[in-house]
Each structure stands twice: as structure tokens, then as C-alpha cells.
Amino acid sequence: MQAKQRKNMWIAAIITGTALAGAMSPASASSHREAPFLTNAPKVDGTDFYMFRSYAAGRQDYVTMIANFIPFQDPQGGPNFYQFDQNALYEIHVDNNGDAREDITFQLRFKNTSKRTALNIGGKQVLIPLINSSTISGVNPASLNVRETYTVDMVKGDRRGGTRSRLAAATGGATEFDKPVDNIGDKVFGGTTGYETYANQHMYDIAIPGCGTGRVFVGQRKESFFIAVGKIFDLFNLNPLGAETNGNTNDLEGKNVSSIALEIPISCLTAAGEPVIGAYATASMRQGRLLNPAPASGINTAVKEGGAWSQVSRIGMPLVNEVIIGMDDKDRFNTSKPKDDVQFLDYVTNPVLPAVVETLFPTAKAPTNFPRTDLVTVFLKGINGVNQPKNVVASEMMRLNTSIAPTPAASQNVLGVAGGDNAGFPNGRRPADDIVDVSLRVAMGALCVLTGAGDALQVGCKPADAPAGAAALTDGVRKTAASFKPAFPYLNTPLPGNQ
């Protein structure tokens, strides 16, 4: 076998083994089923993280953070539908001084309570097998057989040892919030618009001690990520060099997802003199689990969990664990913290993906500058003058410059910074930002071209290092801000189960 043939087979094996994380699933995406352990624990699988200055009218002084979990939800997923794991801890961490350590953490815990709804069947009270007994409207109606609630804690300092505050509703002071049940179907909610009316009643204003008032919404949404995932993972069975940006099918169009959305005043998140914040979402499970061979009647009696929290999921910048981190280190990455990211540096400085693209499409030559300092900049530091903290420690997380004004929905460029819209990706991430196209282009050296011969962006490369850096690579799927809701929680109404 000739050396070139061996090389091509080897690189094909890489894309099959590395990019196809989650091969047992029908598809993969931004961070859906991207690590071996999470294929066994979908309730704690963080899929996407969004962070941006709110662009709804009058909300420009707020930052919206959205963490999505539980991938590939079929709308008709009864009878239990999709609930957060009440034995898990869900967190959004904020670093406001660039040192790769959390300064503020928002923690959510969930609780499911059965109402043990029963019907008189032949003179005996028999528990119903469904999550609801009739139509649903309002918060916690009697017809909802299983009530799902959650609490929100804010921790300043270390996530485990810092100062903790239980956040409460701005009106009434309640500290336990109801999560809406999933979109079971139009009949249950009284028509095609019934579910959104119902879900909107679960949007809460929350008081943040010493700071102001924010918002929280937790519930099912229509899957927000868009990608021609089937064709991409079939060895790029599409033309990424084509001019058509909306000619392929979004393979996630028929799915739902579960979202944790927070809208927090900028002043609550930033530190004095530093407008840039970094953030990422995690989920943790207890280290110990005992299976109950004879569970009692009730919810959550099949296991007993205890011990310290162990982080099992991590999502900040999109596609990092999906197509950058090697298969054998994916679980390790999910359990790690940004302060320890130097252990994964080789995956960024010497990435596999550009070599794969060049092998499959020989005219798209991979960049030749090693180490890839341009990728270190965009993924681990932020772009100088855009979203890089003054005292940044290289680490993977989403970074947002809160001093850059939000771009109104009608004027947003989905290519973000690369399209001249500095309020978009990688300066944070909005729902419509086309992170697949941008990530492909950045991997192939787009920053080396944008920085120019004088390296204006200070990314450590030049146009000559990236022969394909100006190529308009695309997966052929695109959306705009008009594809999403114009205000908090921004992500769309989930698809109904009766579709």
C-alpha cells in the first residue's frame, strides 16, 4: 500500500472515530452525546451554551445565558417526557477577572413530586400511568400528576466553598420555582398557541442580593442548534466549498431540548475595570450510587445517591469536545475545569480537523502555522480588542465583552465577528450565530487571513499560513435572528407531541 493511501485511510479513521463521537446515536451536534459516559446519562448531557447581551428592546443592560441539556428529544416522548435529574447539580459558572476560575456560580437543583393521582376502577383507587390526568393550564394545576420544581442558588467565589445565597422571586419571595411540563400536545394545552401561554407563566423575576432583578426560565424548547450533521459525519458528504448556504437539511429540526435560561444585570456579573466575562455550564452527579433491587412505590426510589459532587458534563465554546478533543480524552475533558486546560493544549495547537478537510477536499489546504496560536486565541483567550480579558489565563470557555452594545435582531450578521458584527460569536454566542460555518472557517485559518500581514488581531499568523483561510466553508444550513424569539428566553416553543 502506498504511503499516501495509508495516510488517507488513517485520516478517514480519525474522522470516523473522533468526529463521530456518539456513533450509537442518530446524530451528534454541538455537544450532543459527545463523550462515552454521557451516552449513558442523557439527563446531564449539556448540549449548547449561549451567552450574549440581551437584544430585546429595553434589555440591553442584561446578559442572557442559556444552557441546554438532554439532547435528541422526540416531541412524543411520553409517558414521562423529559425531566432534569433530581439527583444532579446543574451550574453556570462566570469568571469575571480572566483567571480561569469561577467567581460567580448559579446552581440549580430539581425535585419531582408525584401527586399520586388515582381513579376509581371497580371500587379501587388505582394510580394513573400518565404524567397528566386531563388538560393543563396555569402553574401546577391539579391535572398535572408530577410536579417538577427547582431552586436557584448564587455562589460567590469557589463553587463549593464560596458564599451562597438562595435566590427568591422578586414578588412574593418564593424560593421554589415550577418548571412547565413538556409540550405533550395541542389537545392537552387547548390549541396550537396554548403551550406557549402556559410556559410563559413559568418565567420568573428573581431578586439578586445587593445587585438588582434578573429573570429565570427553565423548560423545554425547540432544539436551537442547526447543522447538516448526518452529511458532515458521513465523511463530509457535502460540498463545504459550495456557495449555497441554505441548501442542506437541518437534521435537528424535529427535536426538542431542555433549557436553563438566566437574564442577569451586567452589573451583577462584571468586576471593576474588566468588562469581559467568561462562562460555561456544567452538570455534576454524586460519586456514589446504589441500585435498589426492590424500590418502594414512588418517584426516585430506584437509586440511592450520595457522596461528593463529581462533574460529568461541561460546555462552553461550541464543538470543542465534539471535534477537537480526542476520543480517549472526552470524558476527561468533561470532568475538568478551565484552570487545568493546559493538559488539552495539543488538541488546539495541533488540530486534526483541518487535516481531515484537506484530505477529503484537496483544494482546501490546511494551515501550516504550528503551533496554531490563532486557535489558542479564539478558543482559549479571546480576541485582543474584542473579548480578551486583560489578565487572561488560557482556558476554554465562552467569553463576552459586555461593553460592546448588542446588535438588534434585524441587523445581526450570523457570522458574528467574522462578518463585521462584534456583538456575535466568538464574542459570546447568540441563537442564530452560525457556529458551524464560523468554526470550519476558523479551523482552516480564517483569522490568519483577517489579521492581515501585520497581524492586527495579534493571533500569531499571517495570510500566507492559511491557503484556504478565505474560503467560504459551509455546511449548507443557516438561520437568522428572525428564526428565533425576539426576547427572553429567545429559544422557540417546543414542538408538540401530537405532530
N, C-alpha and C positions, 0 to 999 in steps of 0.2 A: 504494500500500500504506500502511495506517495505521501511525502510529508505534509503537503497542502491538504490532501484528502483527510489525513489523520487529524490535522488541526481543525478542519471544518466539522468533522464528526465530534470532536471534543467540545467545540464551542456550542454545537447543537445540543449536546448533552447538558451543558451548563444552563442553557435557557430552559431546557426541559426540567431540570432539577431545581434551579434557583428561581426562575421567574414563575414556574408553575407551583409555587407554594400553595398548598391546599388542593392538590390534584384530585382528592376524593370528592371535592365539592363541584357543583355545576359550573362554578366560575370563581375567580378571585378578583379583587379590585384594590382600592387604595390601601386598605389594611384589613381586608376581609379574609378570615381563615388563613392568615399569612404564616402562622407558626404551628408546628406539630401539636403542641399541647392544646392550643385554642380550638383545634378541631374537635376536642372532647369537651370544651367548655364554652359554648357559644354565648351564654348569658354575660360573660365577662370579656368578650371579644370586642375591643374598641376598633371601630372601622374607619372613622374620619374625624378630624378635628378642624374646626373653623374658628377664626378669631379676626375681628375687624371692627373699626369704628362704625357704630350704627349709622346707617344712611337713611333711615326713615326720618321724615320731617320732624324737627324739634328734638331729635335724639342724638345729635352729633357729639354730645359730651359724654357719651357712654361707649363702652366696649362690649360687643356681643361675643360670647364664647359658646360654642356648640360642640358637644362630644357625642358622637353616635356609637351605639353598641347593638349587638345582636344582629348579625348580618343575614341576608337572604331570607327575609320574612315573606312567606306566601300570605297574601291577604286573607285567604280562607283557612288560617292556621288554628282552628278550634280543636277541641273544646276549651283548652287552657289559654290559647293565644300566647302572647309574648310578654313575659313579666321579667323585671330585673331580679337578680339573685338576692334574696333577703339575707343570705349568709355572706355576702360580699361587701366590699367597700369601694365606692366609685369616687374618684377625685379629679379635680382640675387644679393644677399647680401653676403658680405665677412666680417668675423670677424677675424682680424689678431693679436689679443692680448689675446684672451681667455675669455673676459669679458661678452660674450653672447650678445653683442651689435654690430650692423653693423659699420664697419669702411670705407668700400667702397661698393657702390651700383651701379650696371649697370641697367639703366631704359630704357625700350623700349616702344614707343607709335606707333600705327599703323594708317594708313589713307587709305581708299579706295576711288578711284576716277573713276567715270563712264565716258567713252568716248562717251556715248550715240550713239553708232553705230546704224545706221538705214539703211534699204533697201527701194528702190523704189518699192512699191507694188501698182500697178494700179494707178500710178501718185501721190501717197502719201508716204512720208518718215515715215516709221514705225520702232520703236525701236525693236532690236532683243531680244529674250528671253534668250540668251546664254551668257556665260562668254567669249567666243571667237567666232570670225566670220570665221576663217579659220585655217590653220596650224600655228604653233608657233615656232619661233626660235629667238635667241637674247634677249636682255634685253628690255622690254617694246615695243614689236612690235605693229604695227598698228592693227593687228588681235586680240590683247588682249583687250577685251571690258572693263574689270575692272582692273585697275592698283592698286596693293597693295604695299604701301611703308611704311618705318618705320624710326625712328630716334633712336639714342643711346646716352643717357646722362650718364656720370660718376659723382657720387656724393660722396664726401669725408666727412665723419662724419655722422651725423644723416640723414636718408633717405629723410626727408622733409626739414630740416633746414640747411643742410650742404652746402659745396662749390660745385657748379655744373659746369660741362664742357660738351659742346656738342661735341661728337666725330665725326671726319671727316675722309673721305677716305685719305689714305696716299698719293695717287696720285690724283691730281685734286681738293682735298679739299671739295668734295661734302659731305653734312651732311644728305642727304635723300637717303636711300638705297631702291632698288627694291627687293621685295620678289617674288620668282618664283611662278607662279600659280601651282596648284597641278597637279599630273600626270594624266591628263584627259584620255590619251590612246596613244597607239603606232602610230596610224594614224595621230593624231594631231602633234606629235613630230618627225615624219619621220622615225619610226622604233624602234626596241627594245632598242637601245642604245641612242636614240635621247633625251630622257628626262634628262639623267644624263649629257650629253653635255650641254644642256640648263641650268640645275640647277647649274652646276659648274661656269657658268658665273655670278652667284649671290653670289660668295664668295668674300668678300672684305677685303683688308688690311686696318686697321684703325690706325691712329696716336693717341697715348695716351700721353697727355701733360706731359712733364718732365720725361718720362719713356721709351717709345720705340714704337714699332709697334706690334699690335695684329691682330687678324682676327675675322670676324663675318660671320656667315651664318644663315639665318632664312628661313625655308621652310619645306615642307612635307618630311617625311622619313618613311621607313617601320617601323612598331611597333618594338621596340627593346626589350621590356620586354618579358620574356618567362616563362610559368608556365602552369601546368595542372590544370587550375583554376576551370573548371567545376567539376572535381572529388574532388578537395580539399574542395570546398564549398558544396559538397554533403556529408557532414559529413566525410570527408577524405575517400572517396570511392576509395581508392588505398592502396597499401601496402608501407607505408613510411619506413618500416624496411627492404624492399627488397634490393637486391644487384644491380638491374637494374637501371642505372642512365639515360637511354635514351629510356625508353620503353613506355612512355606515349606521348600523343599528346599535342603540344603547342597550346593552344586554341586561341592565339593571332596571329598566323602565317599569317592569311589572312587579317590583319588590318594595317592601316597606322596611323601616328601620326604627329603632327606639332612640330618642334624643334626650339629652340633658342640656338645656339652654339657659344661660345666665346673661343678663344685661346689667352691667355694673358701671357705676360712675368712674370715669377715668381717674378722678382724684383719689378713689379708693384703692387703685392698683399701682400707681406710679410712685417712685421715690423722688425726693427733691433733686432737681438738676439732671434727671435722667428720664426722658420721655419714652424710651424704648422698653417694652416689656417682652419677656419670653414666656411661653406657656405650653403645657402639654397635658394630656389626660391619661389616667391610669385606672386599672381595676386590680384589687387585691383580694385574696382568699385566705382563710385561716389555714395554718400549716397542718393542722390535724383534722382528720375526717374519719368517723366511724360509721359504717353502714349498719342500720338497724334491721336485723333479719325478720322482725315482727313488728312493724310500725303500728302505732295506735291510730285510731281514726282522727283525721285532722290534716292540716296543711303543714308541710315541712317537718314531718316526723320520721322520714325515711333515713335521715342522716343526723349525726351529732358532730358539730364542728367546734374547734377551739384552738387555742394557742395564738401565737403572734401572727400579725398580718404578713402575707407574702405577696409581693407584686407579681402579677402574671400577665398583664397587658399594658402596653404603652403606645401612645400615638401622639405625635407632634406634627412634624413635616410629613406630607403625604408620600407614599410609595417607598419610604426608606427601608422598612423591614421587608416590604414586598419584593423589591427588585434590586436592592443594594446589598443587604446583609445576606451572607451565605447561609445555606440551608441548615448547617450544623450549629449556627450561632443565633438562629431566630428566636428560640426560647430564651436564650441567654440575654439577647437584646431586650426582650420584653420584660425581664426581671431587673434590668439595670436602671441606674439613674444617670441623668446627663453629666454629673460631675465625674463619672467614670468612663466617659465615651472615648477616651484615648485608646481603649482596648479594641475599638472597632475602626480605627483611623484608616487602616489599609483598604477597607472596603470603599472608602471615599476617595482616597488619593490614587488608588489603582483600580478603578471600577471595571466590572465585567460588561455591563450593558453596552457601552459604545463598541466594544469588540464584537459583540453579538450582532449589532446593527450593521457594522461594516461587513461581516461575513455573509449576512443574508442579503445585503444591498451594497455591493462592492463600490458603487459610485459615492456612497456616503462614508467617507474616510473618517475614522476615529481620531480624536485629538492626540497629539504627540507630546504634550507637556506633562511630564511626570516629575514630582507628584502633582496631582490635579488640584492646585491651590484654588482654582476658580470654584470647584465643587466644595472645597472646605469653606470658602466664603459663603456660598449660598445656603448650604445645609447646616454648617456648624457655627458661623459667626454672624451672619447678616451682612448686607452690602453696605460698605462705607458710605456715609452721607444719606443713606436711605433708612436702614433698620438695624444698624450695628451699634450695640451699646458701647459706651466709652471705654469700659474696662472689661470687655468681653473675654470670657473663658470659652474656648472652642467646645461646643456641645450641641447635640441635636435637639432642637425644639422650634416651635413656631415663634417668630419674632415680629413685633408690630411697633411701629413708630407712632405713638399716639398724638404727636404734634402735626402729623400730616392729615389734612382735612379729608373727610370721606367724600368719595365721588358719588353724586346722585345716581340712582339706578339707571336712568335713561342714558347716562353718559359713560358708564363703565366700559372699559376695554377688558375683555375676558382674558387677554394675555398679560394683564397686570403691568408690572414694571417694564417688561419687555415690549409692551405696546404703548408705553408712554403714560401709563396710569399708575402713579406711585402709591395709590391707596389700595392696590391689589397685590396678588401673590408675586414674589415671596414676602412682600411686606404684609404679613398676615395672609388670610385666605377668606374670600367671600364665596357664597354658594355657587356662583356662576363662573368663577375663575377656572379656566381650562388647564388644570394642573397636569393632565396627561401630555398635552401638546407642549406646554412650557417645560416640563421635566425632560421630555425627549430632546428638546432643542438645547436645553442647558447641558444635558449629558453629552451631547455632540459638540459642545463648545460655543454656544451662543454668547456667553459672557465674554469669551475671548475676542469675539467679533465686536460686541457692543462696547467693550472697554477701549478699543482703538489701539493704535501703535504706541501711544503714550500711556496706556494703562490707566485711563481716567477713573475707573472703578476700583483700582488697586486690587485686582484679583490675581495678579501674578502670571498673566499670559498675554498673548498678542494674537491678532487675526491669523497670522501665518501658522499658528499652532493648531488651528481648527479648520481644516479644509471644508468641512460640511457645517461649520458653525452658523452660516447664514441660511441654511436650508430650512424651509417652512415645514418641518416634520409634523405630521398629524395622524391621529387615529381615525379621523373622519367622523367624529362625534362632537357636537358643540351645542351649548346652550347660552342664553343671555340672562341678565338680571330679571328680565321680564318673564322668564320661565319659573321664577320663584315668587313667594310672597314679598310684598314691598316693605313689610315691617315685622318686628319680633313676633314669633320666633323664626321668621324668614323661610323656613323649610315648609313644604307643601302638605296639605291634608293627605293623610294616608289613603291608599286605595282600599275600597270596601271589600269585605269578604264575599259579597254576592256577585262580584264582577265576572 
